[in-house]
Amino acid sequence: MNAPNDNPAPRGLRGWWASPPRSGMQRIIIPPVYRHLRGFGRVAIAAGIVLVGLGAATLVGGSFTMQAVWWTAFWLVLAALNFATAYWYLAIARSASART
């Protein structure tokens, strides 16, 4: 099967981080997340929806005061970051499945 010294398992931290093979910006995604991109993308979408709801509740509950507006903006920025991350994860997952 394999040659005597041909071990397909990754060696050390560098080998673990390098598996599975990735290129470019995909390398900044940690390996456990990269192995389950669709699941983490869905979790990021759910978290974004929760943050949008939190922003709406903060705005309405704060009676549209300036402090409530700032907190709402904070929650909505976090929601936008979650949606952008989810889009990125799902785009990578979609392109990876097309290559197989």
Secondary structure, DSSP 8 states (H G I E B T S, - for coil): ---TT---S--HHHHHHH-S---GGGGGS-HHHHHTHHHHHHHHHHHHHHHHHHHHHHHHHTTT-HHHHHHHHHHHHHHHHHHHHHHHHHHHHHHHHHH-
